[in-house]
């Protein structure tokens, strides 16, 4: 009996305590590794999402360049009285499809709205205020003429949600084009980062359950 007690005290119990210690250390190490892996995973996901948003801005900037740098479009928007029906047929109806953009404004250099459509519906609002006060800072960085084409982009919060948008000046493709109005005109195209679009981005860039939070 004494030998058994001695064996338990000197051999078995120390082994059990050591085993418990090793288990605790292993669990702590796995937890730390898991936490580190999660942090790294979140970092990589953030990088992918940022790249996706930047790619969206680039797509919008390319669309602005394609749509604002042509003779007929410039002639129409530089008329003293802008033709809303022309704007609707050219860009407004496309905004209802939500394929590349769902917001389109034609504005002056001081941010005044000449014509605008969101989701295919004509709107009457203050573009600068609607775009989180960011429009004027982008306009001021763009050429104040109809000869040098350039665009700029941003992501802002609006009363209707977060939107990525790009703005560029209308420039006719021919230097012989005669424009009725001397002041520059600008095209704004935007895409709302709503649930549908985020799901599309998630599928494109393999990011599961991509969504906005406060």
C-alpha positions as CSV (number, residue, x, y, z in Angstrom):
1,X,0.0,0.0,0.0
2,X,2.8,2.4,1.0
3,X,4.7,1.5,-2.3
4,X,1.6,2.2,-4.3
5,X,1.0,5.6,-2.6
6,X,4.7,6.4,-3.1
7,X,4.4,5.4,-6.8
8,X,1.3,7.7,-7.3
9,X,2.9,10.6,-5.5
10,X,6.3,10.4,-7.2
11,X,5.5,9.2,-10.7
12,X,1.8,9.2,-11.8
13,X,0.7,12.5,-10.4
14,X,3.7,14.5,-11.8
15,X,3.1,12.9,-15.2
16,X,-0.6,13.9,-15.1
17,X,0.3,17.5,-14.1
18,X,2.8,17.7,-16.8
19,X,0.3,16.4,-19.3
20,X,-2.2,19.0,-18.2
21,X,0.4,21.7,-18.5
22,X,1.3,20.6,-22.0
23,X,-2.4,20.5,-23.0
24,X,-2.9,24.0,-21.7
25,X,0.2,25.2,-23.5
26,X,-1.0,23.5,-26.7
27,X,-4.5,25.0,-26.5
28,X,-3.0,28.5,-25.8
29,X,-0.6,28.1,-28.8
30,X,-3.4,27.0,-31.1
31,X,-5.6,29.9,-29.9
32,X,-2.8,32.4,-30.6
33,X,-2.1,30.9,-34.0
34,X,-5.8,30.9,-34.8
35,X,-6.0,34.6,-33.7
36,X,-3.0,35.4,-35.8
37,X,-4.4,33.6,-38.8
38,X,-7.7,35.4,-38.4
39,X,-5.9,38.8,-38.3
40,X,-3.9,37.9,-41.4
41,X,-7.1,36.7,-43.1
42,X,-8.9,39.9,-42.3
43,X,-5.9,41.9,-43.6
44,X,-5.8,40.1,-46.9
45,X,-9.6,40.4,-47.2
46,X,-9.4,44.1,-46.6
47,X,-6.7,44.4,-49.3
48,X,-8.9,42.5,-51.8
49,X,-12.0,44.6,-51.0
50,X,-9.9,47.8,-51.4
51,X,-8.6,46.6,-54.7
52,X,-12.2,45.8,-55.8
53,X,-13.4,49.3,-54.9
54,X,-10.5,50.8,-56.7
55,X,-11.2,48.7,-59.7
56,X,-14.8,50.0,-59.6
57,X,-13.6,53.6,-59.5
58,X,-11.3,52.9,-62.5
59,X,-14.2,51.3,-64.4
60,X,-16.3,54.4,-63.8
61,X,-13.4,56.7,-64.8
62,X,-13.0,54.7,-68.1
63,X,-16.8,55.0,-68.7
64,X,-16.6,58.7,-68.0
65,X,-13.8,59.1,-70.5
66,X,-15.6,57.0,-73.1
67,X,-18.9,59.0,-72.7
68,X,-17.5,62.5,-72.3
69,X,-14.9,62.5,-75.0
70,X,-17.0,62.6,-78.1
71,X,-18.4,65.3,-80.4
72,X,-22.1,64.7,-80.3
73,X,-22.3,64.4,-76.6
74,X,-20.3,67.6,-76.1
75,X,-22.4,69.5,-78.6
76,X,-25.6,68.5,-76.8
77,X,-24.5,69.3,-73.2
78,X,-22.9,72.6,-74.2
79,X,-26.2,73.9,-75.6
80,X,-27.7,76.8,-73.5
81,X,-30.8,74.7,-72.8
82,X,-29.9,71.1,-72.2
83,X,-32.1,68.5,-73.7
84,X,-33.2,66.2,-70.8
85,X,-34.6,63.7,-73.3
86,X,-31.2,63.4,-75.0
87,X,-29.5,62.9,-71.6
88,X,-32.1,60.3,-70.7
89,X,-31.8,58.3,-73.9
90,X,-28.0,58.5,-73.8
91,X,-27.3,57.9,-70.1
92,X,-30.5,58.0,-68.0
93,X,-32.0,54.8,-69.3
94,X,-28.7,53.0,-68.8
95,X,-28.7,54.1,-65.1
96,X,-31.9,52.1,-64.6
97,X,-30.1,48.9,-65.6
98,X,-27.4,49.2,-62.9
99,X,-24.9,47.4,-65.0
100,X,-22.0,49.9,-64.8
101,X,-23.6,52.9,-63.2
102,X,-26.9,53.9,-61.7
103,X,-26.2,57.6,-61.2
104,X,-25.6,60.2,-63.9
105,X,-25.2,64.0,-63.6
106,X,-24.3,66.6,-66.1
107,X,-23.0,69.6,-64.1
108,X,-21.3,72.9,-64.6
109,X,-17.9,73.9,-63.2
110,X,-19.6,75.4,-60.1
111,X,-21.4,72.1,-59.4
112,X,-24.8,73.2,-60.7
113,X,-27.0,70.3,-62.0
114,X,-28.0,70.7,-65.6
115,X,-29.6,67.2,-65.9
116,X,-29.5,64.1,-63.7
117,X,-30.9,60.6,-63.4
118,X,-30.6,58.0,-60.6
119,X,-31.9,54.5,-61.3
120,X,-33.6,55.8,-64.5
121,X,-35.5,58.5,-62.7
122,X,-34.9,62.1,-63.3
123,X,-33.8,64.1,-60.2
124,X,-33.5,67.7,-59.2
125,X,-31.0,68.2,-56.4
126,X,-27.7,69.8,-55.4
127,X,-25.0,67.4,-56.7
128,X,-22.3,68.7,-54.4
129,X,-24.4,68.3,-51.3
130,X,-25.7,64.9,-52.5
131,X,-22.2,63.6,-53.0
132,X,-21.1,64.4,-49.5
133,X,-19.6,67.7,-50.3
134,X,-16.9,66.1,-52.4
135,X,-17.9,67.1,-55.9
136,X,-16.4,70.6,-55.9
137,X,-13.0,69.4,-54.7
138,X,-12.8,67.0,-57.7
139,X,-14.1,69.6,-60.2
140,X,-11.5,72.1,-59.0
141,X,-8.7,69.5,-59.8
142,X,-10.0,69.0,-63.4
143,X,-9.4,71.1,-66.5
144,X,-11.7,74.1,-66.7
145,X,-12.0,73.8,-70.5
146,X,-13.3,71.6,-73.3
147,X,-10.0,70.7,-74.8
148,X,-8.1,68.6,-72.2
149,X,-9.9,65.5,-71.1
150,X,-9.4,64.3,-67.6
151,X,-11.3,62.5,-64.8
152,X,-11.2,61.9,-61.1
153,X,-13.0,59.5,-58.7
154,X,-14.0,59.1,-55.1
155,X,-16.2,57.0,-52.7
156,X,-18.7,59.0,-50.6
157,X,-21.7,58.6,-48.4
158,X,-25.0,60.0,-49.9
159,X,-28.6,60.2,-48.6
160,X,-29.2,57.1,-50.7
161,X,-26.2,55.1,-49.6
162,X,-22.5,54.7,-50.3
163,X,-21.5,55.5,-53.9
164,X,-18.3,55.3,-55.9
165,X,-18.3,58.0,-58.6
166,X,-16.2,59.5,-61.2
167,X,-16.3,62.9,-62.9
168,X,-14.7,64.2,-66.1
169,X,-15.1,67.1,-68.5
170,X,-16.9,66.9,-71.8
171,X,-14.4,67.3,-74.7
172,X,-15.3,66.9,-78.4
173,X,-13.2,64.5,-80.4
174,X,-12.6,67.1,-83.1
175,X,-11.1,70.5,-82.5
176,X,-13.4,71.9,-85.3
177,X,-16.5,71.2,-83.2
178,X,-18.3,74.4,-82.3
179,X,-19.8,74.6,-78.8
180,X,-22.6,77.0,-77.9
181,X,-21.6,77.6,-74.3
182,X,-18.2,78.7,-73.2
183,X,-18.3,77.2,-69.7
184,X,-17.0,73.7,-69.2
185,X,-19.5,70.9,-68.7
186,X,-18.8,67.7,-66.7
187,X,-20.2,64.2,-66.7
188,X,-20.6,62.3,-63.3
189,X,-21.2,58.6,-63.3
190,X,-21.7,56.7,-60.0
191,X,-22.4,53.2,-58.7
192,X,-24.1,52.6,-55.4
193,X,-22.4,50.0,-53.2
194,X,-25.7,48.3,-52.3
195,X,-26.2,44.7,-51.3
196,X,-26.6,43.5,-54.9
197,X,-23.4,45.1,-56.1
198,X,-21.4,44.0,-53.1
199,X,-22.6,40.4,-53.8
200,X,-21.4,40.8,-57.3
201,X,-18.0,42.1,-56.1
202,X,-17.8,39.2,-53.6
203,X,-18.4,36.7,-56.3
204,X,-15.9,38.4,-58.6
205,X,-13.1,38.7,-56.0
206,X,-14.0,35.6,-54.0
207,X,-15.0,37.4,-50.7
208,X,-17.7,35.6,-48.9
209,X,-20.6,37.6,-47.4
210,X,-19.3,41.0,-48.4
211,X,-21.5,43.6,-46.8
212,X,-21.5,47.2,-45.4
213,X,-21.7,47.9,-41.7
214,X,-21.9,51.2,-39.8
